Amino acid sequence: MIEVKTIKELCMVVADCPHSTPKWTSSGKIVIRSNNIKNGKINFSSPSYTDEKNFEIRTKRAMPRGGDLIITREAPMGEVGMVPENMECCLGQRMVLLRVNPEVCDNYYLLYCIQSKYVQHQISWSEGTGTTVSNLRIPYLERIKIPYVSLENQKKISSILKYIEEKIINNEMINKNLAA
């Protein structure tokens, strides 16, 4: 039987976003929204912005930093992506920041685990449901079980998965160029 640990055991910070809509502006500080996160990536091609005052409010619980994971709580529930290095941003609505404890967990390993069928199945059974859409409540998220292996093995696993992911991206770019 494989060992498991909860997200709460693997993370130093599990921070929910403010439950409000930020004031939208045409420029300023980047706001990560649920529609920016898909398939393990955060897409910044069409960013949303807020002003400095709202940015400070939205980062009061935790300021996102490079390597942190952002998971969507609803619409859709359970999408996850990693904040790039040197990216100043804040969370939009229905988002949770996960900051792994580097002494027990590799952030890429957790990123890939959250995308796995095993974890996505747990997310789909989330007890928390809103009035119109399901949502992932923080206490439930913190109890989600992650397969646990040594930190050394986590880094080996995530290294292999990153390599495969990069090969897939390169092959997709080659195919686009060939089709053009």
C-alpha positions as CSV (number, residue, x, y, z in Angstrom):
1,M,0.0,0.0,0.0
2,I,1.4,3.4,-1.0
3,E,1.8,6.1,1.6
4,V,-0.4,9.2,1.3
5,K,-0.3,12.7,2.8
6,T,-2.9,15.4,2.7
7,I,-2.5,18.7,0.9
8,K,-2.4,20.4,4.3
9,E,0.5,18.2,5.3
10,L,2.4,19.1,2.1
11,C,1.8,22.8,2.1
12,M,3.0,25.6,4.3
13,V,0.2,27.9,3.0
14,V,-3.3,27.1,1.8
15,A,-4.8,30.6,1.2
16,D,-8.2,31.3,-0.2
17,C,-8.8,34.4,-2.2
18,P,-11.1,37.2,-1.0
19,H,-14.7,36.3,-1.8
20,S,-15.3,39.4,-3.9
21,T,-14.7,40.7,-7.4
22,P,-11.7,42.9,-7.7
23,K,-12.1,46.4,-9.3
24,W,-11.2,45.8,-12.9
25,T,-8.9,48.3,-14.6
26,S,-7.4,48.5,-18.1
27,S,-3.8,48.1,-16.8
28,G,-2.1,47.7,-13.4
29,K,-1.6,44.5,-11.4
30,I,-2.3,41.2,-13.0
31,V,-5.3,39.2,-11.6
32,I,-5.3,35.4,-12.2
33,R,-8.8,34.3,-13.0
34,S,-10.2,30.7,-13.3
35,N,-10.4,31.1,-17.1
36,N,-6.6,31.6,-17.1
37,I,-5.9,28.2,-15.7
38,K,-6.1,25.1,-17.9
39,N,-4.2,21.8,-18.2
40,G,-1.6,22.6,-15.6
41,K,-0.8,26.0,-17.0
42,I,-1.6,29.6,-16.3
43,N,-2.2,31.5,-19.5
44,F,-1.3,35.2,-19.4
45,S,-2.2,35.9,-23.1
46,S,-5.3,37.9,-22.1
47,P,-4.7,39.2,-18.6
48,S,-7.1,41.0,-16.4
49,Y,-5.9,43.9,-14.2
50,T,-6.7,45.7,-10.9
51,D,-5.4,48.7,-9.2
52,E,-2.8,48.9,-6.4
53,K,-5.4,49.3,-3.6
54,N,-7.3,46.1,-4.7
55,F,-4.1,44.3,-5.3
56,E,-3.1,44.9,-1.6
57,I,-6.5,43.7,-0.4
58,R,-6.2,40.5,-2.6
59,T,-2.7,39.7,-1.4
60,K,-3.3,40.2,2.3
61,R,-3.7,36.5,3.0
62,A,-0.8,35.5,0.8
63,M,1.2,37.1,-2.0
64,P,1.6,34.7,-4.9
65,R,5.3,34.0,-5.7
66,G,7.1,31.9,-8.3
67,G,6.5,28.2,-7.8
68,D,3.2,28.6,-5.9
69,L,0.3,26.6,-7.2
70,I,-3.1,28.1,-7.9
71,I,-6.1,25.9,-7.9
72,T,-9.6,26.8,-9.0
73,R,-12.5,26.3,-6.5
74,E,-15.3,26.4,-9.1
75,A,-16.2,27.1,-12.7
76,P,-14.3,24.9,-13.4
77,M,-13.3,23.1,-10.1
78,G,-9.8,21.6,-9.8
79,E,-7.8,23.2,-12.5
80,V,-4.3,24.0,-11.3
81,G,-1.3,26.0,-12.6
82,M,2.0,27.2,-11.3
83,V,2.9,30.9,-10.9
84,P,6.0,31.7,-13.0
85,E,9.1,33.2,-11.4
86,N,9.2,37.0,-11.1
87,M,5.4,37.3,-11.8
88,E,3.6,39.8,-9.7
89,C,0.0,38.8,-9.5
90,C,-3.0,38.3,-7.3
91,L,-5.9,35.8,-7.1
92,G,-9.3,36.5,-8.7
93,Q,-12.4,35.0,-7.2
94,R,-12.8,31.2,-6.7
95,M,-9.0,30.6,-6.4
96,V,-6.7,29.0,-3.8
97,L,-3.0,29.5,-3.4
98,L,-0.9,26.4,-2.4
99,R,2.7,26.9,-1.3
100,V,4.4,23.6,-0.7
101,N,6.7,23.0,2.1
102,P,10.0,22.4,0.2
103,E,11.3,20.1,3.0
104,V,8.6,17.5,2.2
105,C,7.2,18.2,-1.2
106,D,8.3,19.3,-4.7
107,N,6.0,21.8,-6.2
108,Y,6.1,20.2,-9.7
109,Y,5.3,16.8,-8.1
110,L,2.2,18.3,-6.4
111,L,1.2,20.1,-9.7
112,Y,1.3,16.8,-11.6
113,C,-0.5,14.9,-8.7
114,I,-3.4,17.3,-8.6
115,Q,-3.9,16.8,-12.4
116,S,-3.9,13.0,-11.9
117,K,-7.2,11.0,-12.2
118,Y,-6.7,9.9,-8.6
119,V,-6.8,13.4,-7.2
120,Q,-9.3,14.8,-9.7
121,H,-11.6,12.0,-8.7
122,Q,-11.3,13.2,-5.0
123,I,-12.0,16.7,-6.1
124,S,-15.1,15.7,-8.1
125,W,-16.5,14.2,-4.9
126,S,-16.1,17.5,-3.0
127,E,-18.8,17.8,-0.4
128,G,-19.1,21.6,-1.0
129,T,-21.7,22.6,-3.5
130,G,-22.9,26.1,-4.3
131,T,-26.4,27.0,-5.3
132,T,-25.6,26.8,-9.0
133,V,-22.2,25.1,-9.4
134,S,-20.1,22.8,-7.3
135,N,-17.3,24.3,-5.4
136,L,-14.2,23.0,-3.6
137,R,-14.2,24.1,0.0
138,I,-10.9,24.7,1.8
139,P,-11.3,22.1,4.5
140,Y,-12.1,19.5,1.9
141,L,-9.2,20.6,-0.3
142,E,-6.8,20.4,2.7
143,R,-7.8,16.8,3.3
144,I,-7.3,15.6,-0.3
145,K,-4.9,12.7,-0.3
146,I,-1.7,12.9,-2.4
147,P,0.5,9.7,-3.1
148,Y,3.6,10.3,-1.1
149,V,7.1,9.2,-2.0
150,S,10.5,10.6,-0.7
151,L,11.4,14.1,-1.8
152,E,14.2,12.7,-3.9
153,N,11.8,10.4,-5.8
154,Q,9.3,13.3,-6.2
155,K,12.0,15.3,-7.9
156,K,12.9,12.4,-10.2
157,I,9.3,11.9,-11.1
158,S,8.6,15.6,-11.7
159,S,11.8,15.9,-13.8
160,I,10.7,13.1,-16.1
161,L,7.2,14.5,-16.4
162,K,8.6,18.0,-17.2
163,Y,10.8,16.6,-19.8
164,I,7.9,14.7,-21.5
165,E,5.7,17.9,-21.3
166,E,8.5,19.9,-23.0
167,K,8.8,17.3,-25.7
168,I,5.0,17.5,-26.3
169,I,5.1,21.3,-26.5
170,N,8.0,21.2,-28.9
171,N,6.3,18.6,-31.1
172,E,3.1,20.7,-31.2
173,M,5.1,23.7,-32.3
174,I,6.9,21.7,-35.0
175,N,3.5,20.4,-36.3
176,K,2.1,24.0,-36.4
177,N,5.1,25.2,-38.4
178,L,4.8,22.2,-40.8
179,A,1.1,23.0,-41.3
180,A,1.7,26.7,-42.0
